[in-house]
Amino acid sequence: MSLTLSLGPRSEELVAAQLRTGRYQSAEDVITRALETLAGTEPTAPRARKTVAEAVAHIRESRKGIRLDGLKVRDLIHEGHRY
């Protein structure tokens, strides 16, 4: 199967930038790699919606231990409330 595509200016520039890196020999190589990457990152099934409680629990879990220059973000927020 052969397919002809028309790219907009932004897409053309992205392809050209990849070609300039020397990693790809042709625009077709760039597009093929992009499609392979997309196929590898696309979810295979729709994600289930979380309840509010599940979302909050996820946010709290993901924020544990986050530090900025060695300080916990939570401590920085509490410090900011003092002013």
N, C-alpha and C positions, 0 to 999 in steps of 0.2 A: 504494500500500500504506500502510495506517495501522497504527501500532503504539502501544500504550499501555504505559507503563513505570511501575513503582513504585520510588521511590528511598528509600534508607535515610536516616536523619537526617544523617549525614556528607555524603552526596552532595547532599542538599537544601541544606545549608549552603554547600557549594561552588558550587552553581548560584546561590543567593541572593547570595553574595559577588560573583560575576561580574556579576550583574544590577545590583548597587549601583554598579559601576564606570561604568555608563552605556554601555559598549561594546556591549552586547547589548540587544535590545528584548524578548526573550522567553526563557523556559527552553528552548524548542525551538532558538533561535539558539545558545545556550550548548552544548547537547548536539550540535548539528550541527557546530559548530566543534571540539568535543572529538573527535568521530568522524573529522573530516577530518584533524586532527592525528595521531591514532592511525594512520590509514591511511597517512599520509606517513612515519611512523617505524617501522612494522612491517617487519621483514625479509621479503623476498619468498621467500627460500629459507633452509632451515636452515643455520646456520653450521657449517663443518667443525670438528671438534675438533682442537685443537693438541696436538702432542706436548709432553712436558715441556721438551725442549730448545728448541722454538719458543716456548713460553710464557716461559721464562727469558730468551731473547733479546729478546722483545718488552718484557718488564719492564725489562731493562737499557737498551734503546733509549729507552723512554719516560722513564726517570729521568735521562737525560743532560741536563746543564745546569739541573736543577731547583735553584733557589736560595731561600733564606729570608733576607730582609733583606740581600741581596747575598752571602751565604755559601752555598757548595755544601752540600747536605744531607750528602753523603759526608764532607766535612770536619768537619761538626758531629758526625756519628756517631763519627768517629775521635777527636775531641776528648773526647767523652763517655766513651770507653773508658779515658781517662787517669785517671779518677776512680774 
